[in-house]
């Protein structure tokens, strides 16, 4: 999965982060009819990983001192008075550049709802599926960027900083994929399922990242009971 940030300073956030992959675990329960159609839902955990890198340009501040002598005649006489003028100016100039790096992790509870169709040919099973998944952020660690004002530069803060809480509300993705499986026993099936996941809603949290990507799912399915009706 890869993310695109839509928070303030979108370009800075998107360029600073490189997504390194996602891992998902879950348990689903559902029902399948003799027509091949099925519906299932469940609960799972999702972990997205990325690397963060941002160049910090230090600013050196120093005082520039300018002095000069001024000659004037004292009280319209031939006596000369010398005045020493001192002028100071605060000057800024670019200093050294350092790079701040971090390994970021984003954890979320995953709640999918999937509709599928399957058919069997001897011990093989094939089909297709689609549905939606809600993600509820549970933990985050690493570094990110914030801007305190429109004309201010970006500041590096920890991901658990309360100023970035608004970015990590619930979000929803749509998913679709194909399935190929093998019946190990009458009640046990192993399936491999490539799928595509795309964002469809931030559920009112405009700063949430749009997460999208291709996933490869391995699923172990066990039939708890069957009816001939």
N, CA and C atoms as a LAMMPS dump frame, in Angstrom:
ITEM: TIMESTEP
0
ITEM: NUMBER OF ATOMS
687
ITEM: BOX BOUNDS ff ff ff
-5.0000000000000000e+02 5.0000000000000000e+02
-5.0000000000000000e+02 5.0000000000000000e+02
-5.0000000000000000e+02 5.0000000000000000e+02
ITEM: ATOMS id mol type element x y z
1 1 1 N 0.845 -1.185 0
2 1 2 C 0 0 0
3 1 3 C 0.883 1.239 0
4 2 1 N 0.484 2.242 -0.754
5 2 2 C 1.183 3.524 -0.77
6 2 3 C 0.176 4.614 -0.424
7 3 1 N 0.682 5.715 0.174
8 3 2 C -0.199 6.766 0.638
9 3 3 C 0.081 8.093 -0.027
10 4 1 N -0.952 8.897 -0.181
11 4 2 C -0.847 10.276 -0.646
12 4 3 C -1.484 11.168 0.406
13 5 1 N -0.694 12.08 0.947
14 5 2 C -1.194 12.949 2.009
15 5 3 C -1.982 14.105 1.419
16 6 1 N -3.086 14.443 2.061
17 6 2 C -3.907 15.575 1.631
18 6 3 C -4.026 16.595 2.757
19 7 1 N -3.143 16.529 3.722
20 7 2 C -3.15 17.479 4.827
21 7 3 C -2.456 18.772 4.403
22 8 1 N -2.373 19.726 5.321
23 8 2 C -1.639 20.949 5.052
24 8 3 C -0.179 20.597 4.724
25 9 1 N 0.397 21.334 3.765
26 9 2 C 1.744 21.035 3.275
27 9 3 C 1.774 19.649 2.637
28 10 1 N 0.805 19.407 1.76
29 10 2 C 0.653 18.097 1.125
30 10 3 C 1.914 17.652 0.395
31 11 1 N 2.498 18.575 -0.389
32 11 2 C 3.664 18.194 -1.191
33 11 3 C 4.83 17.805 -0.296
34 12 1 N 5.045 18.543 0.789
35 12 2 C 6.147 18.215 1.676
36 12 3 C 5.984 16.849 2.309
37 13 1 N 4.787 16.532 2.763
38 13 2 C 4.538 15.236 3.396
39 13 3 C 4.699 14.091 2.401
40 14 1 N 4.131 14.254 1.224
41 14 2 C 4.182 13.181 0.233
42 14 3 C 5.619 12.907 -0.211
43 15 1 N 6.419 13.963 -0.373
44 15 2 C 7.805 13.788 -0.803
45 15 3 C 8.698 13.266 0.307
46 16 1 N 8.331 13.522 1.554
47 16 2 C 9.188 13.127 2.669
48 16 3 C 9.043 11.657 3.024
49 17 1 N 7.975 11.021 2.576
50 17 2 C 7.68 9.66 3.019
51 17 3 C 7.716 8.684 1.848
52 18 1 N 8.381 7.558 2.058
53 18 2 C 8.436 6.482 1.079
54 18 3 C 7.816 5.239 1.704
55 19 1 N 6.748 4.752 1.082
56 19 2 C 6.003 3.633 1.658
57 19 3 C 6.693 2.316 1.328
58 20 1 N 6.83 1.464 2.341
59 20 2 C 7.627 0.237 2.221
60 20 3 C 6.804 -1.042 2.265
61 21 1 N 5.49 -0.943 2.389
62 21 2 C 4.695 -2.164 2.366
63 21 3 C 3.7 -2.23 3.502
64 22 1 N 2.807 -3.195 3.392
65 22 2 C 1.741 -3.373 4.379
66 22 3 C 1.578 -4.853 4.685
67 23 1 N 1.165 -5.124 5.905
68 23 2 C 0.856 -6.485 6.319
69 23 3 C -0.514 -6.478 6.993
70 24 1 N -1.349 -7.447 6.63
71 24 2 C -2.692 -7.531 7.191
72 24 3 C -2.951 -8.944 7.695
73 25 1 N -3.62 -9.023 8.844
74 25 2 C -4.065 -10.3 9.389
75 25 3 C -5.554 -10.173 9.694
76 26 1 N -6.272 -11.271 9.633
77 26 2 C -7.697 -11.149 9.943
78 26 3 C -8.393 -12.485 10.04
79 27 1 N -9.596 -12.423 10.589
80 27 2 C -10.475 -13.579 10.719
81 27 3 C -11.845 -13.17 10.205
82 28 1 N -12.348 -13.917 9.215
83 28 2 C -13.659 -13.632 8.635
84 28 3 C -14.617 -14.782 8.921
85 29 1 N -15.882 -14.433 9.006
86 29 2 C -16.939 -15.441 9.08
87 29 3 C -18.034 -15.029 8.108
88 30 1 N -18.679 -16.007 7.492
89 30 2 C -19.717 -15.669 6.528
90 30 3 C -20.558 -16.878 6.166
91 31 1 N -21.333 -16.688 5.111
92 31 2 C -22.218 -17.746 4.641
93 31 3 C -22.109 -17.854 3.134
94 32 1 N -22.145 -19.091 2.656
95 32 2 C -22.101 -19.357 1.219
96 32 3 C -23.305 -20.189 0.822
97 33 1 N -23.945 -19.796 -0.293
98 33 2 C -25.106 -20.517 -0.787
99 33 3 C -24.716 -21.481 -1.904
100 34 1 N -25.609 -22.402 -2.202
101 34 2 C -25.307 -23.415 -3.213
102 34 3 C -25.141 -22.8 -4.599
103 35 1 N -25.668 -21.611 -4.806
104 35 2 C -25.496 -20.921 -6.089
105 35 3 C -24.068 -20.444 -6.303
106 36 1 N -23.239 -20.46 -5.257
107 36 2 C -21.864 -19.991 -5.349
108 36 3 C -21.642 -18.613 -4.745
109 37 1 N -22.71 -17.885 -4.504
110 37 2 C -22.583 -16.559 -3.891
111 37 3 C -22.324 -16.682 -2.396
112 38 1 N -21.571 -15.736 -1.877
113 38 2 C -21.263 -15.741 -0.45
114 38 3 C -21.082 -14.315 0.042
115 39 1 N -21.244 -14.137 1.343
116 39 2 C -20.991 -12.86 1.99
117 39 3 C -20.252 -13.138 3.283
118 40 1 N -19.274 -12.29 3.604
119 40 2 C -18.503 -12.497 4.822
120 40 3 C -18.023 -11.155 5.373
121 41 1 N -17.788 -11.142 6.667
122 41 2 C -17.232 -9.984 7.331
123 41 3 C -16.355 -10.482 8.473
124 42 1 N -15.634 -9.564 9.096
125 42 2 C -14.74 -10.006 10.157
126 42 3 C -14.011 -8.859 10.809
127 43 1 N -12.856 -9.193 11.359
128 43 2 C -12.047 -8.224 12.098
129 43 3 C -10.584 -8.565 11.872
130 44 1 N -9.78 -7.534 11.706
131 44 2 C -8.363 -7.783 11.461
132 44 3 C -7.508 -6.618 11.892
133 45 1 N -6.206 -6.762 11.675
134 45 2 C -5.224 -5.729 11.976
135 45 3 C -4.441 -5.417 10.706
136 46 1 N -4.13 -4.136 10.51
137 46 2 C -3.336 -3.693 9.36
138 46 3 C -2.137 -2.898 9.868
139 47 1 N -0.981 -3.117 9.265
140 47 2 C 0.234 -2.387 9.62
141 47 3 C 0.88 -1.866 8.344
142 48 1 N 0.927 -0.543 8.212
143 48 2 C 1.585 0.107 7.073
144 48 3 C 2.928 0.65 7.537
145 49 1 N 3.961 0.488 6.69
146 49 2 C 5.319 0.917 7.047
147 49 3 C 5.859 1.886 6.003
148 50 1 N 6.646 2.848 6.473
149 50 2 C 7.261 3.809 5.567
150 50 3 C 8.558 4.315 6.182
151 51 1 N 9.381 4.955 5.345
152 51 2 C 10.58 5.633 5.834
153 51 3 C 10.397 7.126 5.606
154 52 1 N 10.794 7.907 6.594
155 52 2 C 10.645 9.357 6.573
156 52 3 C 12.021 9.996 6.496
157 53 1 N 12.189 10.965 5.602
158 53 2 C 13.457 11.694 5.479
159 53 3 C 13.147 13.128 5.111
160 54 1 N 13.739 14.079 5.856
161 54 2 C 13.481 15.5 5.609
162 54 3 C 14.756 16.284 5.877
163 55 1 N 15.132 17.14 4.926
164 55 2 C 16.318 17.977 5.067
165 55 3 C 15.988 19.215 5.895
166 56 1 N 16.766 19.438 6.936
167 56 2 C 16.601 20.613 7.794
168 56 3 C 17.717 21.6 7.473
169 57 1 N 17.337 22.769 7.009
170 57 2 C 18.302 23.813 6.666
171 57 3 C 18.442 24.771 7.845
172 58 1 N 19.598 24.747 8.477
173 58 2 C 19.83 25.628 9.606
174 58 3 C 20.096 27.059 9.117
175 59 1 N 19.704 28.02 9.934
176 59 2 C 19.892 29.441 9.615
177 59 3 C 20.85 30.045 10.63
178 60 1 N 21.904 30.669 10.135
179 60 2 C 22.863 31.348 11.004
180 60 3 C 22.497 32.825 11.096
181 61 1 N 22.412 33.334 12.301
182 61 2 C 22.097 34.748 12.533
183 61 3 C 23.307 35.443 13.143
184 62 1 N 23.66 36.596 12.586
185 62 2 C 24.784 37.346 13.134
186 62 3 C 24.503 38.836 12.98
187 63 1 N 25.277 39.638 13.681
188 63 2 C 25.108 41.086 13.68
189 63 3 C 26.214 41.733 12.862
190 64 1 N 25.828 42.527 11.887
191 64 2 C 26.77 43.257 11.053
192 64 3 C 26.934 44.665 11.639
193 65 1 N 28.173 45.025 12.008
194 65 2 C 28.462 46.298 12.648
195 65 3 C 29.107 47.253 11.639
196 66 1 N 28.507 48.426 11.476
197 66 2 C 29.01 49.433 10.544
198 66 3 C 29.326 50.709 11.341
199 67 1 N 30.564 51.192 11.227
200 67 2 C 30.979 52.401 11.957
201 67 3 C 31.487 53.46 10.986
202 68 1 N 31.317 54.725 11.368
203 68 2 C 31.786 55.838 10.527
204 68 3 C 32.016 57.077 11.405
205 69 1 N 32.919 57.959 10.919
206 69 2 C 33.21 59.211 11.606
207 69 3 C 32.571 60.353 10.838
208 70 1 N 32.011 61.294 11.589
209 70 2 C 31.418 62.497 10.989
210 70 3 C 32.07 63.739 11.583
211 71 1 N 32.514 64.64 10.7
212 71 2 C 33.137 65.89 11.158
213 71 3 C 32.127 67.033 11.1
214 72 1 N 32.036 67.811 12.186
215 72 2 C 31.179 68.996 12.239
216 72 3 C 31.904 70.116 12.964
217 73 1 N 31.55 71.348 12.616
218 73 2 C 32.13 72.532 13.283
219 73 3 C 31.316 72.852 14.521
220 74 1 N 32.032 73.084 15.591
221 74 2 C 31.369 73.315 16.861
222 74 3 C 30.912 74.77 16.957
223 75 1 N 29.58 74.967 17.044
224 75 2 C 28.961 76.272 17.325
225 75 3 C 29.469 77.343 16.375
226 76 1 N 29.581 76.93 15.082
227 76 2 C 30.011 77.863 14.035
228 76 3 C 31.396 78.451 14.271
229 77 1 N 32.254 77.692 14.884
230 77 2 C 33.641 78.101 15.088
231 77 3 C 34.536 77.232 14.236
232 78 1 N 35.818 77.447 14.391
233 78 2 C 36.774 76.64 13.643
234 78 3 C 37.089 75.33 14.352
235 79 1 N 36.484 75.124 15.5
236 79 2 C 36.734 73.878 16.23
237 79 3 C 35.957 72.727 15.571
238 80 1 N 36.668 71.631 15.347
239 80 2 C 36.06 70.469 14.681
240 80 3 C 35.665 69.427 15.737
241 81 1 N 34.449 68.96 15.602
242 81 2 C 33.95 67.895 16.485
243 81 3 C 33.769 66.625 15.65
244 82 1 N 34.349 65.571 16.136
245 82 2 C 34.23 64.271 15.453
246 82 3 C 33.178 63.405 16.167
247 83 1 N 32.253 62.888 15.374
248 83 2 C 31.204 62 15.915
249 83 3 C 31.375 60.603 15.335
250 84 1 N 31.382 59.641 16.242
251 84 2 C 31.536 58.238 15.822
252 84 3 C 30.149 57.602 15.758
253 85 1 N 29.751 57.183 14.577
254 85 2 C 28.433 56.575 14.369
255 85 3 C 28.564 55.055 14.305
256 86 1 N 27.735 54.376 15.084
257 86 2 C 27.725 52.905 15.11
258 86 3 C 26.339 52.428 14.678
259 87 1 N 26.287 51.585 13.668
260 87 2 C 25.012 51.06 13.154
261 87 3 C 25.1 49.535 13.118
262 88 1 N 24.087 48.866 13.666
263 88 2 C 24.07 47.391 13.684
264 88 3 C 22.891 46.887 12.852
265 89 1 N 23.138 45.82 12.112
266 89 2 C 22.115 45.197 11.266
267 89 3 C 22.106 43.697 11.54
268 90 1 N 20.903 43.139 11.811
269 90 2 C 20.759 41.7 12.014
270 90 3 C 20.653 41.011 10.658
271 91 1 N 21.549 40.054 10.409
272 91 2 C 21.622 39.387 9.104
273 91 3 C 21.452 37.883 9.295
274 92 1 N 20.713 37.243 8.388
275 92 2 C 20.557 35.786 8.374
276 92 3 C 21.164 35.225 7.099
277 93 1 N 21.775 34.064 7.224
278 93 2 C 22.323 33.408 6.047
279 93 3 C 22.195 31.895 6.223
280 94 1 N 22.064 31.127 5.114
281 94 2 C 21.924 29.674 5.221
282 94 3 C 23.136 29.041 5.897
283 95 1 N 22.839 28.045 6.75
284 95 2 C 23.905 27.324 7.419
285 95 3 C 23.991 25.888 6.936
286 96 1 N 24.383 25.017 7.812
287 96 2 C 24.544 23.609 7.447
288 96 3 C 23.185 22.942 7.248
289 97 1 N 23.158 21.897 6.423
290 97 2 C 21.948 21.116 6.167
291 97 3 C 22.107 19.721 6.754
292 98 1 N 21.108 19.298 7.522
293 98 2 C 21.114 17.954 8.099
294 98 3 C 19.826 17.241 7.715
295 99 1 N 19.863 15.918 7.659
296 99 2 C 18.703 15.118 7.278
297 99 3 C 18.194 14.339 8.488
298 100 1 N 16.906 14.505 8.778
299 100 2 C 16.257 13.757 9.855
300 100 3 C 15.564 12.55 9.238
301 101 1 N 15.848 11.369 9.773
302 101 2 C 15.27 10.132 9.24
303 101 3 C 14.523 9.382 10.339
304 102 1 N 13.489 8.642 9.923
305 102 2 C 12.71 7.856 10.876
306 102 3 C 12.039 6.703 10.139
307 103 1 N 11.752 5.645 10.88
308 103 2 C 10.973 4.519 10.358
309 103 3 C 9.569 4.634 10.94
310 104 1 N 8.598 4.861 10.081
311 104 2 C 7.222 5.088 10.529
312 104 3 C 6.395 3.808 10.454
313 105 1 N 5.479 3.677 11.403
314 105 2 C 4.531 2.562 11.407
315 105 3 C 3.141 3.089 11.753
316 106 1 N 2.148 2.581 11.019
317 106 2 C 0.754 2.969 11.244
318 106 3 C -0.064 1.695 11.438
319 107 1 N -0.666 1.551 12.596
320 107 2 C -1.5 0.385 12.875
321 107 3 C -2.975 0.745 12.85
322 108 1 N -3.81 -0.173 12.387
323 108 2 C -5.25 0.094 12.308
324 108 3 C -6.034 -1.198 12.468
325 109 1 N -7.226 -1.08 13.038
326 109 2 C -8.186 -2.177 13.034
327 109 3 C -8.883 -2.177 11.671
328 110 1 N -9.038 -3.351 11.12
329 110 2 C -9.587 -3.503 9.766
330 110 3 C -10.907 -4.27 9.845
331 111 1 N -11.972 -3.683 9.29
332 111 2 C -13.298 -4.315 9.305
333 111 3 C -13.792 -4.433 7.864
334 112 1 N -13.67 -5.613 7.233
335 112 2 C -14.086 -5.766 5.84
336 112 3 C -15.511 -6.318 5.72
337 113 1 N -16.142 -6 4.607
338 113 2 C -17.409 -6.608 4.212
339 113 3 C -17.26 -7.004 2.748
340 114 1 N -17.368 -8.306 2.458
341 114 2 C -17.039 -8.818 1.125
342 114 3 C -18.168 -9.682 0.579
343 115 1 N -18.489 -9.452 -0.686
344 115 2 C -19.419 -10.297 -1.44
345 115 3 C -18.612 -11.031 -2.511
346 116 1 N -18.844 -12.35 -2.642
347 116 2 C -18.017 -13.142 -3.567
348 116 3 C -18.869 -14.182 -4.29
349 117 1 N -18.296 -14.662 -5.393
350 117 2 C -18.889 -15.795 -6.119
351 117 3 C -17.784 -16.806 -6.4
352 118 1 N -18.08 -18.089 -6.145
353 118 2 C -17.105 -19.16 -6.341
354 118 3 C -17.748 -20.324 -7.076
355 119 1 N -16.894 -21.056 -7.783
356 119 2 C -17.323 -22.285 -8.45
357 119 3 C -16.222 -23.331 -8.286
358 120 1 N -16.579 -24.584 -8.309
359 120 2 C -15.637 -25.685 -8.097
360 120 3 C -15.508 -26.53 -9.355
361 121 1 N -14.276 -26.917 -9.663
362 121 2 C -13.975 -27.879 -10.723
363 121 3 C -13.097 -28.951 -10.091
364 122 1 N -13.702 -30.097 -9.809
365 122 2 C -13.036 -31.155 -9.056
366 122 3 C -12.561 -30.593 -7.71
367 123 1 N -11.249 -30.621 -7.45
368 123 2 C -10.777 -30.126 -6.155
369 123 3 C -10.298 -28.67 -6.227
370 124 1 N -10.467 -28.058 -7.385
371 124 2 C -10.057 -26.661 -7.54
372 124 3 C -11.242 -25.734 -7.352
373 125 1 N -10.973 -24.557 -6.877
374 125 2 C -12.007 -23.534 -6.668
375 125 3 C -11.518 -22.218 -7.263
376 126 1 N -12.383 -21.529 -7.988
377 126 2 C -12.031 -20.221 -8.549
378 126 3 C -13.226 -19.284 -8.378
379 127 1 N -12.923 -17.989 -8.389
380 127 2 C -14 -17.025 -8.207
381 127 3 C -13.495 -15.597 -8.207
382 128 1 N -14.381 -14.689 -7.823
383 128 2 C -14.071 -13.263 -7.745
384 128 3 C -14.819 -12.667 -6.565
385 129 1 N -14.336 -11.529 -6.09
386 129 2 C -14.949 -10.909 -4.908
387 129 3 C -14.754 -9.404 -4.948
388 130 1 N -15.57 -8.687 -4.187
389 130 2 C -15.432 -7.245 -4.024
390 130 3 C -16.124 -6.833 -2.736
391 131 1 N -15.805 -5.622 -2.275
392 131 2 C -16.42 -5.15 -1.04
393 131 3 C -15.786 -3.865 -0.559
394 132 1 N -16.02 -3.542 0.693
395 132 2 C -15.471 -2.333 1.312
396 132 3 C -14.803 -2.72 2.63
397 133 1 N -13.849 -1.894 3.052
398 133 2 C -13.129 -2.116 4.303
399 133 3 C -12.999 -0.798 5.05
400 134 1 N -13.364 -0.809 6.325
401 134 2 C -13.172 0.351 7.189
402 134 3 C -11.879 0.162 7.982
403 135 1 N -11.091 1.244 8.098
404 135 2 C -9.842 1.23 8.863
405 135 3 C -9.953 2.216 10.018
406 136 1 N -9.686 1.754 11.22
407 136 2 C -9.725 2.583 12.421
408 136 3 C -8.322 2.629 13.005
409 137 1 N -7.661 3.779 12.939
410 137 2 C -6.279 3.902 13.383
411 137 3 C -6.16 3.614 14.873
412 138 1 N -5.193 2.773 15.243
413 138 2 C -4.986 2.405 16.639
414 138 3 C -3.67 2.896 17.209
415 139 1 N -2.629 2.954 16.393
416 139 2 C -1.329 3.416 16.885
417 139 3 C -0.497 3.917 15.724
418 140 1 N 0.434 4.814 16.067
419 140 2 C 1.356 5.347 15.063
420 140 3 C 2.646 5.74 15.757
421 141 1 N 3.754 5.556 15.085
422 141 2 C 5.042 5.938 15.645
423 141 3 C 5.984 6.344 14.52
424 142 1 N 6.836 7.308 14.829
425 142 2 C 7.758 7.839 13.831
426 142 3 C 7.717 9.344 13.823
427 143 1 N 7.934 9.944 12.641
428 143 2 C 8.001 11.396 12.507
429 143 3 C 7.154 11.853 11.33
430 144 1 N 6.726 13.12 11.4
431 144 2 C 5.955 13.712 10.319
432 144 3 C 6.193 15.215 10.32
433 145 1 N 5.486 15.936 9.417
434 145 2 C 5.649 17.381 9.275
435 145 3 C 4.366 18.103 9.643
436 146 1 N 4.511 19.291 10.24
437 146 2 C 3.378 20.186 10.472
438 146 3 C 3.814 21.604 10.121
439 147 1 N 2.805 22.427 9.791
440 147 2 C 3.042 23.857 9.61
441 147 3 C 2.104 24.603 10.537
442 148 1 N 2.65 25.477 11.371
443 148 2 C 1.836 26.208 12.335
444 148 3 C 1.13 27.393 11.713
445 149 1 N 1.592 27.852 10.554
446 149 2 C 0.965 28.973 9.849
447 149 3 C 1.22 28.815 8.365
448 150 1 N 0.369 29.497 7.553
449 150 2 C 0.488 29.361 6.102
450 150 3 C 1.834 29.833 5.581
451 151 1 N 2.406 30.858 6.231
452 151 2 C 3.676 31.401 5.754
453 151 3 C 4.873 30.879 6.534
454 152 1 N 4.651 29.856 7.344
455 152 2 C 5.744 29.296 8.144
456 152 3 C 6.312 28.06 7.459
457 153 1 N 7.545 27.723 7.816
458 153 2 C 8.159 26.527 7.272
459 153 3 C 7.642 25.269 7.962
460 154 1 N 7.986 24.121 7.41
461 154 2 C 7.555 22.849 7.981
462 154 3 C 8.388 22.512 9.207
463 155 1 N 7.719 21.941 10.199
464 155 2 C 8.376 21.545 11.446
465 155 3 C 8.223 20.037 11.631
466 156 1 N 9.292 19.374 12.033
467 156 2 C 9.254 17.934 12.267
468 156 3 C 8.731 17.667 13.673
469 157 1 N 7.725 16.801 13.786
470 157 2 C 7.174 16.418 15.085
471 157 3 C 6.983 14.909 15.104
472 158 1 N 6.8 14.349 16.304
473 158 2 C 6.49 12.931 16.438
474 158 3 C 5.074 12.656 15.92
475 159 1 N 4.868 11.451 15.435
476 159 2 C 3.551 11.094 14.915
477 159 3 C 2.474 11.078 15.995
478 160 1 N 2.859 10.925 17.257
479 160 2 C 1.861 10.94 18.323
480 160 3 C 1.581 12.35 18.841
481 161 1 N 2.112 13.389 18.177
482 161 2 C 1.834 14.772 18.554
483 161 3 C 0.352 15.066 18.323
484 162 1 N -0.274 15.737 19.289
485 162 2 C -1.709 15.998 19.187
486 162 3 C -2.057 16.907 18.018
487 163 1 N -1.098 17.648 17.487
488 163 2 C -1.372 18.517 16.349
489 163 3 C -1.665 17.748 15.072
490 164 1 N -1.338 16.47 15.019
491 164 2 C -1.614 15.682 13.812
492 164 3 C -2.715 14.648 14.054
493 165 1 N -3.411 14.736 15.173
494 165 2 C -4.477 13.775 15.463
495 165 3 C -5.558 13.773 14.39
496 166 1 N -5.854 14.961 13.841
497 166 2 C -6.946 15.07 12.867
498 166 3 C -6.678 14.292 11.579
499 167 1 N -5.42 13.921 11.338
500 167 2 C -5.111 13.182 10.111
501 167 3 C -5.46 11.699 10.218
502 168 1 N -5.695 11.221 11.406
503 168 2 C -5.756 9.766 11.584
504 168 3 C -7.112 9.297 12.095
505 169 1 N -8.167 9.829 11.497
506 169 2 C -9.502 9.344 11.787
507 169 3 C -9.823 8.108 10.969
508 170 1 N -11.036 7.603 11.068
509 170 2 C -11.439 6.436 10.267
510 170 3 C -11.399 6.76 8.775
511 171 1 N -11.171 5.737 7.986
512 171 2 C -11.207 5.893 6.529
513 171 3 C -11.761 4.605 5.932
514 172 1 N -12.164 4.666 4.674
515 172 2 C -12.785 3.498 4.04
516 172 3 C -12.202 3.284 2.649
517 173 1 N -11.911 2.021 2.341
518 173 2 C -11.415 1.623 1.022
519 173 3 C -12.377 0.632 0.383
520 174 1 N -12.357 0.597 -0.94
521 174 2 C -13.045 -0.456 -1.69
522 174 3 C -11.999 -1.456 -2.178
523 175 1 N -12.368 -2.732 -2.246
524 175 2 C -11.431 -3.754 -2.716
525 175 3 C -12.129 -4.701 -3.679
526 176 1 N -11.328 -5.284 -4.566
527 176 2 C -11.831 -6.268 -5.522
528 176 3 C -10.676 -7.167 -5.918
529 177 1 N -10.984 -8.434 -6.23
530 177 2 C -9.916 -9.35 -6.593
531 177 3 C -10.426 -10.655 -7.171
532 178 1 N -9.482 -11.518 -7.515
533 178 2 C -9.757 -12.846 -8.046
534 178 3 C -9.272 -13.896 -7.061
535 179 1 N -9.772 -15.109 -7.202
536 179 2 C -9.45 -16.148 -6.226
537 179 3 C -9.197 -17.483 -6.922
538 180 1 N -8.173 -18.166 -6.452
539 180 2 C -7.877 -19.524 -6.904
540 180 3 C -7.541 -20.352 -5.682
541 181 1 N -8.267 -21.469 -5.52
542 181 2 C -8.074 -22.268 -4.323
543 181 3 C -8.033 -23.761 -4.605
544 182 1 N -7.702 -24.509 -3.554
545 182 2 C -7.609 -25.97 -3.655
546 182 3 C -8.231 -26.572 -2.4
547 183 1 N -9.143 -27.543 -2.59
548 183 2 C -9.801 -28.217 -1.469
549 183 3 C -8.846 -29.262 -0.89
550 184 1 N -8.261 -28.953 0.274
551 184 2 C -7.364 -29.902 0.932
552 184 3 C -8.163 -31.083 1.473
553 185 1 N -9.273 -30.789 2.11
554 185 2 C -10.214 -31.797 2.583
555 185 3 C -11.621 -31.346 2.214
556 186 1 N -12.608 -32.094 2.624
557 186 2 C -13.987 -31.738 2.325
558 186 3 C -14.369 -30.389 2.951
559 187 1 N -13.765 -30.078 4.09
560 187 2 C -14.127 -28.858 4.814
561 187 3 C -13.023 -27.803 4.834
562 188 1 N -11.856 -28.101 4.289
563 188 2 C -10.729 -27.177 4.361
564 188 3 C -10.256 -26.806 2.962
565 189 1 N -10.132 -25.474 2.714
566 189 2 C -9.706 -24.971 1.413
567 189 3 C -8.626 -23.914 1.608
568 190 1 N -7.592 -23.985 0.78
569 190 2 C -6.544 -22.974 0.77
570 190 3 C -6.721 -22.13 -0.488
571 191 1 N -6.719 -20.781 -0.32
572 191 2 C -6.96 -19.895 -1.45
573 191 3 C -5.882 -18.814 -1.535
574 192 1 N -5.517 -18.478 -2.769
575 192 2 C -4.617 -17.355 -3.052
576 192 3 C -5.421 -16.312 -3.814
577 193 1 N -5.375 -15.04 -3.337
578 193 2 C -6.277 -14.034 -3.874
579 193 3 C -5.566 -12.687 -4.08
580 194 1 N -5.152 -12.378 -5.308
581 194 2 C -4.65 -11.021 -5.586
582 194 3 C -5.81 -10.039 -5.582
583 195 1 N -5.572 -8.843 -5.047
584 195 2 C -6.655 -7.879 -4.935
585 195 3 C -6.123 -6.456 -5.049
586 196 1 N -7.023 -5.552 -5.411
587 196 2 C -6.725 -4.129 -5.517
588 196 3 C -7.546 -3.395 -4.476
589 197 1 N -6.902 -2.468 -3.757
590 197 2 C -7.584 -1.68 -2.728
591 197 3 C -7.419 -0.198 -3.054
592 198 1 N -8.549 0.551 -3.107
593 198 2 C -8.508 1.981 -3.434
594 198 3 C -9.345 2.738 -2.411
595 199 1 N -8.962 3.979 -2.089
596 199 2 C -9.715 4.772 -1.109
597 199 3 C -11.009 5.306 -1.704
598 200 1 N -12.06 5.366 -0.878
599 200 2 C -13.341 5.914 -1.337
600 200 3 C -13.881 6.982 -0.391
601 201 1 N -13.418 7.031 0.871
602 201 2 C -13.935 8.03 1.794
603 201 3 C -12.985 8.206 2.962
604 202 1 N -12.867 9.472 3.423
605 202 2 C -12.091 9.742 4.634
606 202 3 C -13.001 9.921 5.841
607 203 1 N -14.322 9.72 5.648
608 203 2 C -15.322 9.79 6.715
609 203 3 C -15.225 11.106 7.491
610 204 1 N -15.013 12.182 6.751
611 204 2 C -15.006 13.5 7.358
612 204 3 C -13.671 13.981 7.872
613 205 1 N -12.61 13.184 7.743
614 205 2 C -11.272 13.584 8.194
615 205 3 C -10.44 13.943 6.966
616 206 1 N -10.453 15.237 6.612
617 206 2 C -9.836 15.67 5.361
618 206 3 C -8.332 15.452 5.337
619 207 1 N -7.684 15.333 6.488
620 207 2 C -6.24 15.165 6.502
621 207 3 C -5.781 13.732 6.396
622 208 1 N -6.701 12.767 6.372
623 208 2 C -6.326 11.354 6.332
624 208 3 C -5.63 11.021 5.021
625 209 1 N -4.644 10.128 5.035
626 209 2 C -3.958 9.767 3.792
627 209 3 C -4.832 8.863 2.916
628 210 1 N -4.713 9.049 1.605
629 210 2 C -5.356 8.13 0.658
630 210 3 C -4.409 6.951 0.471
631 211 1 N -4.808 5.781 0.969
632 211 2 C -3.993 4.577 0.871
633 211 3 C -4.535 3.689 -0.248
634 212 1 N -3.656 3.305 -1.176
635 212 2 C -4.076 2.457 -2.288
636 212 3 C -2.941 1.496 -2.63
637 213 1 N -3.293 0.391 -3.276
638 213 2 C -2.241 -0.529 -3.691
639 213 3 C -2.767 -1.911 -4.012
640 214 1 N -1.834 -2.786 -4.417
641 214 2 C -2.142 -4.176 -4.73
642 214 3 C -1.727 -5.046 -3.542
643 215 1 N -2.57 -5.971 -3.191
644 215 2 C -2.3 -6.892 -2.096
645 215 3 C -2.414 -8.321 -2.612
646 216 1 N -1.71 -9.224 -1.947
647 216 2 C -1.821 -10.643 -2.268
648 216 3 C -2.222 -11.367 -0.983
649 217 1 N -3.413 -11.905 -0.985
650 217 2 C -3.998 -12.479 0.218
651 217 3 C -3.985 -14.009 0.161
652 218 1 N -3.523 -14.612 1.247
653 218 2 C -3.64 -16.061 1.42
654 218 3 C -4.729 -16.315 2.453
655 219 1 N -5.665 -17.19 2.113
656 219 2 C -6.803 -17.424 2.999
657 219 3 C -6.999 -18.925 3.215
658 220 1 N -7.179 -19.268 4.468
659 220 2 C -7.489 -20.651 4.844
660 220 3 C -8.947 -20.686 5.271
661 221 1 N -9.757 -21.428 4.529
662 221 2 C -11.206 -21.444 4.76
663 221 3 C -11.647 -22.806 5.298
664 222 1 N -12.42 -22.764 6.365
665 222 2 C -12.937 -23.979 6.981
666 222 3 C -14.475 -23.897 7.035
667 223 1 N -15.118 -24.919 6.537
668 223 2 C -16.592 -24.965 6.544
669 223 3 C -17.04 -25.511 7.889
670 224 1 N -17.782 -24.7 8.624
671 224 2 C -18.243 -25.125 9.955
672 224 3 C -19.429 -26.065 9.89
673 225 1 N -20.256 -25.879 8.878
674 225 2 C -21.416 -26.755 8.751
675 225 3 C -22.037 -26.579 7.376
676 226 1 N -22.759 -27.58 6.902
677 226 2 C -23.365 -27.517 5.584
678 226 3 C -24.775 -28.047 5.651
679 227 1 N -25.616 -27.502 4.772
680 227 2 C -27.013 -27.934 4.696
681 227 3 C -27.318 -28.347 3.281
682 228 1 N -28.123 -29.375 3.108
683 228 2 C -28.491 -29.844 1.769
684 228 3 C -29.738 -29.145 1.261
685 229 1 N -30.337 -28.279 2.102
686 229 2 C -31.568 -27.587 1.697
687 229 3 C -31.224 -26.338 0.914
